Amino acid sequence: MSCLSELRCRAMRPEDLPQVLALQHRCYQPDFHEPLDAFESKLHAAPDTCWVISAEPANVLAYLVSLPVADENYPLLHAPQWAPALQADELYLHDMAISPALRGQGASHQLLQQAIAQAQGLRLPRLSLIAVQNSASFWMRQGFSARQPTSSQVAHKLASFGADAMLMSHTLAHNPGQF
């Protein structure tokens, strides 16, 4: 297997989606397997905030789908359509998966750095996510903390991710690249 230094982080492309879906299926329980149209909608709406780590030729080993949101307009899990906010106030990390072969080599850090740089470029003050599959401790080590839903609509969306899902956020430092 290639080491992370031989791989590159790049923008996700529509032709990556079959490999992204396959990786999602390897990394997540079946309840979290989103359909192709859900990924297509998010990638189409937010192409500048979705990335993959790949080896050539186009072997996707990790990905991050993030979405600029406002008023916590997070997508429901499995939602076939999602539209971006007109005035985003945070970057929502919707889905990240790392191939077991690449875990422990810094891929999650590299993808998070992409998200931070993009959020700072968009002048967004924080990252948010919904932690699933007992991943909250990982996200806490990355500087995220749990927070309560601010509305019944957000609570409904959080519930679509399962009873153990946790809404988390991380306020970005003013110094670019700090995480």
C-alpha positions in Angstrom: 0.0 0.0 0.0 1.2 3.5 -0.8 2.2 5.7 2.1 0.3 9.0 2.6 3.2 11.0 1.1 2.7 9.2 -2.2 -1.0 10.0 -2.3 -2.7 13.3 -3.0 -5.7 15.1 -1.7 -7.8 16.6 -4.5 -11.3 17.8 -5.2 -13.9 15.0 -5.5 -15.2 14.5 -9.0 -18.4 12.8 -10.2 -16.4 9.9 -11.6 -15.1 9.2 -8.0 -18.6 8.5 -6.7 -18.7 4.8 -7.3 -15.4 4.4 -5.3 -16.6 6.8 -2.7 -19.8 4.7 -2.2 -17.7 1.5 -2.1 -15.5 3.0 0.6 -18.6 4.2 2.6 -19.9 0.6 2.5 -16.6 -0.7 3.8 -16.5 1.9 6.7 -20.1 2.3 7.8 -22.9 0.1 9.0 -25.7 -0.4 6.5 -28.0 2.2 8.1 -25.5 4.9 7.0 -25.1 3.8 3.4 -26.4 6.7 1.4 -27.6 6.3 -2.2 -25.8 7.6 -5.2 -28.3 10.5 -5.8 -27.6 11.8 -2.2 -23.8 12.1 -3.0 -24.5 13.5 -6.5 -26.7 16.2 -5.0 -24.1 17.2 -2.4 -21.2 17.2 -4.8 -23.1 19.2 -7.4 -24.2 21.8 -4.8 -20.8 22.1 -3.0 -18.0 20.9 -5.3 -15.4 23.1 -3.6 -15.9 21.4 -0.2 -15.6 17.7 -1.1 -12.3 16.0 -1.3 -10.7 12.6 -1.8 -7.3 11.2 -1.1 -6.3 8.9 -4.0 -3.5 7.0 -5.6 -3.3 7.2 -9.4 -5.2 6.1 -11.3 -8.2 7.2 -9.3 -8.0 4.8 -6.4 -10.1 6.6 -3.7 -8.7 5.7 -0.3 -10.3 8.4 1.8 -12.9 11.2 1.3 -14.6 14.1 3.0 -18.0 15.5 2.0 -18.5 18.9 3.7 -21.2 21.4 3.1 -21.5 25.2 3.7 -24.7 25.5 5.8 -26.6 28.3 7.5 -29.1 28.1 10.3 -28.0 24.5 10.6 -29.6 23.4 7.3 -27.9 20.0 7.6 -29.2 17.4 5.2 -31.2 14.5 6.5 -29.4 11.2 6.2 -30.2 9.6 2.8 -31.8 12.8 1.5 -31.7 12.7 -2.3 -31.5 16.5 -2.6 -29.6 19.2 -0.8 -29.3 22.9 -1.6 -26.6 25.1 -0.3 -27.3 28.1 2.0 -27.3 31.5 0.5 -25.3 32.9 3.4 -23.4 30.0 5.1 -22.3 30.4 8.7 -20.4 27.1 9.2 -18.9 24.2 7.3 -20.7 21.0 8.1 -18.6 17.8 7.7 -21.3 15.4 6.5 -19.3 12.3 5.8 -15.7 11.2 6.1 -14.3 7.7 5.5 -10.7 6.4 5.6 -9.8 3.1 4.1 -8.6 0.7 6.7 -5.3 0.4 4.8 -4.7 4.1 5.3 -5.8 4.6 8.9 -3.2 5.9 11.3 -1.2 7.6 8.5 -2.7 11.1 8.8 -5.4 11.0 6.2 -8.1 12.4 8.5 -5.8 15.2 9.5 -5.1 16.0 5.9 -8.8 16.1 5.0 -9.6 18.2 8.1 -6.9 20.7 7.1 -8.5 21.0 3.7 -11.9 21.7 5.4 -10.3 24.3 7.7 -8.6 26.1 4.9 -11.8 26.2 2.9 -13.9 27.3 5.8 -11.4 30.1 6.6 -11.4 31.1 2.9 -15.1 31.4 3.1 -14.9 33.3 6.4 -16.9 30.6 8.2 -16.2 30.7 12.0 -16.7 27.0 12.7 -16.9 23.4 11.6 -19.8 21.1 12.7 -20.6 17.5 12.3 -22.9 14.7 13.5 -20.7 12.0 15.1 -22.0 8.4 14.5 -20.7 4.9 15.2 -19.1 5.8 18.5 -16.8 8.3 16.8 -17.4 11.2 19.3 -14.1 10.5 21.2 -12.1 10.8 17.9 -13.8 14.1 17.1 -13.1 15.4 20.6 -9.4 14.7 20.2 -9.7 16.9 17.1 -11.0 19.8 19.1 -14.8 19.3 18.6 -17.2 19.4 21.5 -20.8 18.3 21.8 -23.6 20.8 21.5 -27.4 20.6 21.8 -29.6 21.1 18.7 -30.9 24.7 18.6 -34.3 23.8 17.1 -36.8 21.0 16.7 -35.9 20.9 13.0 -32.2 20.3 13.8 -33.2 17.7 16.4 -35.2 15.9 13.7 -32.2 15.8 11.4 -30.0 14.6 14.2 -32.4 11.8 14.9 -32.2 10.7 11.3 -28.6 9.6 12.1 -29.7 7.3 14.9 -30.2 7.4 18.7 -26.5 7.6 19.4 -25.7 10.4 17.0 -24.1 13.5 18.6 -24.0 17.0 17.2 -20.5 18.5 17.6 -18.8 21.7 16.6 -15.3 23.2 16.5 -14.7 27.0 16.5 -11.9 27.8 14.1 -8.8 29.7 15.3 -8.1 33.1 13.8 -4.7 31.9 12.8 -5.0 30.0 9.4 -4.1 26.3 9.6 -4.5 26.0 13.3 -6.6 23.0 14.4 
